[in-house]
């Protein structure tokens, strides 16, 4: 019995030592500092909607977006190119995590202002998080005067609000995915049956083809659509081309508008019936203030 107790003690000590060695090996292989994923998407937009990306602190970006008429309008309308909807915007990085912007659209003569704040960053290492999370919010003022005489809307009735949670993960250097739960509030509606509060779920992705070119896709599903118009879910495909100072996006979409309250809730064209709008986004970034050397470590492309 005494020999058995001694043998059991020796085996237990051996198991503890082995376990300690294993934990030491795992600890050595785990990065001791956080390293964050970069370039989940090339620009601040997937296509129509916002991506997880922000402008860095002190960067001002000028964005011009165009959407033309439907390509199935034929040669008489130059396959939609005779019609055009434009939005231009200025976007600025207050910090590396907080970006703000203002824009103006020719559609409904709408003015919009937004913020995008990065809550969490995808990374590896101790206490790292597997996805990036941002909060997006925007306000839109519809300034077009298309009302009947004597039925002028109040200033409040012209306002619309959007809130989105952007959840993204860079699975590899060549593939990223983002999910976008969305909430849109309309202060005024066309008919009583129209909901003031609309909920939608968006999904977007990026597949990298070369160092400077990627293919993107984006889709938004509306859970409780408007009743006053025959709406469709927003769908878009496009190509990102990085040219150093800016990112150029070529887009095919069934949405002709470029702000969330419109393309998520008011799209009426059917992509698969040929109601496709050719468009593009082009941006140019400008550095304000002195550039600072950043010591933050980044995940190498071989890892993410």
C-alpha positions as CSV (number, residue, x, y, z in Angstrom):
1,X,0.0,0.0,0.0
2,X,2.8,2.4,0.9
3,X,4.5,1.6,-2.5
4,X,1.3,2.3,-4.3
5,X,0.9,5.8,-2.6
6,X,4.5,6.7,-3.5
7,X,3.9,5.6,-7.1
8,X,0.7,7.6,-7.3
9,X,2.4,10.7,-5.9
10,X,5.2,10.4,-8.5
11,X,2.7,10.1,-11.3
12,X,0.7,13.1,-10.1
13,X,3.8,15.3,-9.9
14,X,4.7,14.2,-13.4
15,X,1.2,15.2,-14.7
16,X,1.4,18.6,-13.1
17,X,4.8,19.3,-14.6
18,X,3.6,18.2,-18.0
19,X,0.5,20.4,-17.8
20,X,2.7,23.3,-16.7
21,X,5.0,22.8,-19.7
22,X,2.0,22.7,-22.0
23,X,0.6,25.9,-20.6
24,X,4.0,27.6,-20.9
25,X,4.2,26.5,-24.6
26,X,0.7,27.9,-25.4
27,X,1.5,31.1,-23.5
28,X,4.7,31.6,-25.6
29,X,2.8,31.0,-28.9
30,X,0.0,33.6,-27.9
31,X,1.0,37.2,-28.8
32,X,1.6,39.1,-25.6
33,X,0.3,42.4,-27.1
34,X,-2.8,43.1,-29.1
35,X,-2.5,43.3,-32.8
36,X,-5.4,44.7,-34.9
37,X,-6.8,43.8,-38.2
38,X,-6.4,46.4,-40.9
39,X,-8.1,47.1,-44.3
40,X,-11.2,44.9,-43.6
41,X,-12.6,47.0,-46.5
42,X,-10.7,49.4,-48.7
43,X,-12.9,52.4,-48.1
44,X,-15.5,53.8,-45.8
45,X,-18.3,52.4,-48.0
46,X,-19.0,48.8,-49.0
47,X,-21.0,50.1,-52.0
48,X,-24.2,51.9,-51.0
49,X,-23.8,51.6,-47.3
50,X,-21.0,52.3,-44.8
51,X,-18.3,49.8,-44.0
52,X,-16.5,49.3,-40.7
53,X,-13.7,51.5,-41.9
54,X,-13.1,55.1,-40.6
55,X,-10.9,57.9,-41.7
56,X,-7.8,58.3,-39.4
57,X,-7.5,61.3,-37.1
58,X,-6.9,64.5,-39.1
59,X,-7.9,63.0,-42.5
60,X,-10.6,64.9,-44.5
61,X,-12.2,63.0,-47.3
62,X,-14.2,64.4,-50.1
63,X,-16.6,61.9,-51.6
64,X,-18.6,62.2,-54.8
65,X,-21.2,59.5,-55.6
66,X,-23.2,59.1,-58.9
67,X,-26.1,56.9,-59.7
68,X,-27.5,56.9,-63.3
69,X,-30.9,55.9,-64.6
70,X,-31.8,52.2,-65.4
71,X,-29.7,50.5,-68.0
72,X,-32.9,49.0,-69.5
73,X,-34.2,52.4,-70.6
74,X,-32.4,51.7,-73.8
75,X,-30.3,53.6,-76.3
76,X,-32.7,56.6,-76.4
77,X,-31.7,57.4,-72.8
78,X,-28.1,56.2,-73.4
79,X,-28.9,53.2,-71.2
80,X,-29.6,55.5,-68.2
81,X,-26.7,57.8,-68.6
82,X,-28.9,60.7,-69.6
83,X,-30.3,60.6,-66.0
84,X,-28.2,61.2,-62.9
85,X,-28.5,61.4,-59.2
86,X,-25.5,62.8,-57.3
87,X,-24.3,63.1,-53.7
88,X,-21.2,64.9,-52.5
89,X,-19.9,64.8,-48.9
90,X,-17.1,65.8,-46.6
91,X,-16.0,63.3,-44.0
92,X,-13.5,63.9,-41.2
93,X,-11.7,61.8,-38.7
94,X,-12.0,63.5,-35.3
95,X,-10.1,60.6,-33.8
96,X,-9.0,57.2,-35.1
97,X,-12.2,55.8,-33.8
98,X,-14.7,58.6,-34.5
99,X,-15.6,59.9,-37.9
100,X,-18.2,62.6,-38.8
101,X,-19.6,63.7,-42.1
102,X,-22.1,65.9,-44.0
103,X,-23.6,65.4,-47.4
104,X,-26.0,66.8,-50.0
105,X,-28.0,64.7,-52.5
106,X,-29.8,65.9,-55.6
107,X,-32.5,63.3,-54.8
108,X,-35.2,65.0,-52.8
109,X,-32.6,67.8,-52.3
110,X,-31.6,66.0,-49.1
111,X,-29.0,67.1,-46.6
112,X,-27.5,64.5,-44.3
113,X,-25.1,64.4,-41.3
114,X,-23.7,61.3,-39.7
115,X,-21.2,59.9,-37.2
116,X,-19.5,56.5,-37.1
117,X,-17.8,55.3,-33.9
118,X,-15.6,52.2,-33.6
119,X,-16.6,50.4,-30.5
120,X,-14.4,47.2,-30.8
121,X,-11.6,46.2,-33.1
122,X,-10.9,42.7,-34.4
123,X,-7.5,41.4,-33.3
124,X,-5.3,38.7,-32.0
125,X,-3.4,38.4,-28.7
126,X,-4.5,38.6,-25.1
127,X,-8.1,39.7,-24.5
128,X,-8.6,40.3,-28.2
129,X,-12.0,40.4,-29.9
130,X,-12.9,38.2,-33.0
131,X,-14.8,41.0,-34.8
132,X,-14.9,44.7,-35.3
133,X,-18.0,46.6,-34.1
134,X,-19.0,50.2,-35.0
135,X,-22.1,52.3,-34.2
136,X,-23.4,54.5,-37.1
137,X,-26.1,57.2,-36.8
138,X,-27.4,59.7,-39.3
139,X,-30.0,62.4,-39.7
140,X,-31.5,63.4,-43.0
141,X,-33.4,66.7,-43.8
142,X,-35.6,66.4,-46.9
143,X,-35.7,69.9,-48.3
144,X,-37.6,69.4,-51.6
145,X,-40.9,71.3,-52.0
146,X,-43.1,68.7,-53.6
147,X,-46.2,69.2,-51.3
148,X,-49.6,70.5,-52.3
149,X,-50.5,74.2,-51.6
150,X,-51.7,74.5,-48.0
151,X,-50.2,71.2,-47.0
152,X,-46.6,72.3,-46.2
153,X,-44.8,69.9,-43.8
154,X,-43.3,71.2,-40.6
155,X,-39.5,71.2,-40.2
156,X,-39.8,68.2,-37.9
157,X,-41.8,66.3,-40.6
158,X,-38.9,66.6,-43.0
159,X,-36.5,64.7,-40.7
160,X,-35.4,61.0,-40.9
161,X,-33.1,59.1,-38.6
162,X,-31.0,55.9,-39.1
163,X,-29.1,53.8,-36.6
164,X,-26.9,50.9,-37.6
165,X,-24.7,48.4,-35.8
166,X,-21.8,47.4,-38.1
167,X,-20.4,44.0,-37.3
168,X,-17.4,42.9,-39.5
169,X,-14.7,40.2,-39.6
170,X,-11.7,39.9,-41.8
171,X,-11.5,36.1,-42.2
172,X,-8.3,36.2,-44.4
173,X,-6.4,38.7,-46.5
174,X,-8.8,38.0,-49.3
175,X,-12.2,37.8,-47.7
176,X,-14.2,40.1,-45.4
177,X,-17.8,40.0,-44.3
178,X,-20.1,42.5,-42.6
179,X,-23.6,42.3,-41.1
180,X,-25.7,45.5,-40.5
181,X,-28.8,45.5,-38.3
182,X,-30.6,48.7,-39.1
183,X,-33.3,50.9,-37.6
184,X,-34.9,53.8,-39.6
185,X,-37.3,56.3,-38.1
186,X,-39.5,58.5,-40.2
187,X,-41.1,61.5,-38.5
188,X,-43.8,61.7,-41.2
189,X,-45.3,59.0,-43.5
190,X,-47.3,59.2,-46.7
191,X,-50.3,57.1,-45.4
192,X,-51.3,55.8,-42.0
193,X,-50.5,52.2,-43.0
194,X,-46.8,53.2,-43.4
195,X,-44.6,52.3,-40.4
196,X,-42.8,55.2,-38.7
197,X,-40.1,52.7,-37.5
198,X,-38.6,50.3,-40.1
199,X,-36.2,47.5,-39.3
200,X,-33.8,45.9,-41.8
201,X,-30.8,43.6,-41.9
202,X,-27.9,44.2,-44.3
203,X,-25.0,42.0,-45.3
204,X,-22.0,42.9,-47.3
205,X,-18.7,41.3,-48.3
206,X,-15.4,41.8,-50.1
207,X,-13.3,39.4,-52.1
208,X,-9.8,40.6,-52.9
209,X,-8.6,39.9,-56.4
210,X,-5.2,41.8,-56.5
211,X,-3.3,44.2,-54.3
212,X,-5.5,47.1,-55.6
213,X,-8.7,45.5,-56.9
214,X,-11.5,43.7,-55.0
215,X,-15.1,42.6,-55.8
216,X,-17.8,43.7,-53.3
217,X,-21.5,42.8,-52.8
218,X,-24.2,44.3,-50.5
219,X,-27.8,43.4,-49.7
220,X,-30.4,44.9,-47.4
221,X,-33.6,43.0,-46.3
222,X,-36.4,45.1,-45.0
223,X,-38.5,43.4,-42.3
224,X,-41.5,45.8,-42.4
225,X,-41.5,47.7,-45.6
226,X,-43.6,50.8,-46.6
227,X,-47.1,50.2,-47.8
228,X,-47.6,53.3,-49.8
229,X,-45.1,52.2,-52.5
230,X,-44.1,48.9,-53.9
231,X,-40.6,48.6,-52.5
232,X,-37.8,46.1,-53.2
233,X,-34.8,45.1,-51.2
234,X,-31.6,47.0,-52.0
235,X,-29.0,44.9,-53.9
236,X,-25.6,46.0,-55.3
237,X,-22.4,44.5,-56.8
238,X,-19.3,46.4,-57.5
239,X,-15.5,46.7,-57.9
240,X,-13.1,48.6,-55.7
241,X,-10.0,50.1,-57.4
242,X,-7.4,51.6,-55.2
243,X,-5.3,54.2,-56.9
244,X,-3.1,55.5,-54.0
245,X,-4.8,58.8,-53.1
246,X,-8.3,57.5,-53.4
247,X,-10.6,54.5,-53.8
248,X,-12.7,54.3,-57.0
249,X,-15.9,52.1,-56.9
250,X,-17.9,51.0,-59.9
251,X,-21.3,49.9,-58.9
252,X,-24.4,48.1,-60.3
253,X,-27.4,48.5,-58.1
254,X,-31.2,48.5,-58.1
255,X,-31.1,51.6,-55.8
256,X,-30.7,55.1,-57.3
257,X,-30.2,56.8,-53.9
258,X,-27.2,56.9,-51.7
259,X,-28.4,57.6,-48.1
260,X,-29.6,54.9,-45.8
261,X,-33.1,56.1,-45.2
262,X,-33.7,56.0,-49.0
263,X,-31.9,53.0,-50.5
264,X,-32.9,50.7,-47.6
265,X,-36.6,51.7,-47.4
266,X,-37.5,53.4,-50.7
267,X,-35.9,51.3,-53.5
268,X,-38.5,50.3,-56.1
269,X,-36.5,48.7,-58.9
270,X,-36.0,45.0,-59.5
271,X,-32.4,44.1,-60.1
272,X,-33.2,40.8,-61.9
273,X,-35.8,42.5,-64.2
274,X,-33.1,44.7,-65.6
275,X,-33.8,47.7,-63.4
276,X,-30.1,48.2,-62.8
277,X,-28.4,51.6,-62.1
278,X,-24.8,52.1,-63.1
279,X,-22.9,54.2,-60.5
280,X,-19.7,55.1,-58.9
281,X,-18.2,56.4,-55.7
282,X,-14.9,58.3,-55.8
283,X,-13.1,59.8,-52.8
284,X,-10.0,61.9,-52.2
285,X,-8.3,62.1,-48.8
286,X,-6.4,65.2,-47.4
287,X,-4.1,65.2,-44.4
288,X,-4.5,68.0,-41.9
289,X,-1.9,68.6,-39.2
290,X,1.4,66.9,-38.8
291,X,1.7,63.2,-39.5
292,X,2.5,61.2,-36.4
293,X,4.4,58.0,-36.3
294,X,2.1,55.2,-35.2
295,X,3.5,52.6,-33.0
296,X,0.4,50.4,-33.0
297,X,1.2,47.0,-34.3
298,X,-0.8,45.6,-37.2
299,X,-1.7,42.1,-38.2
300,X,0.3,41.0,-41.1
301,X,-1.5,40.0,-44.3
302,X,-0.3,36.4,-43.9
303,X,-2.4,36.2,-40.7
304,X,-5.5,38.2,-41.7
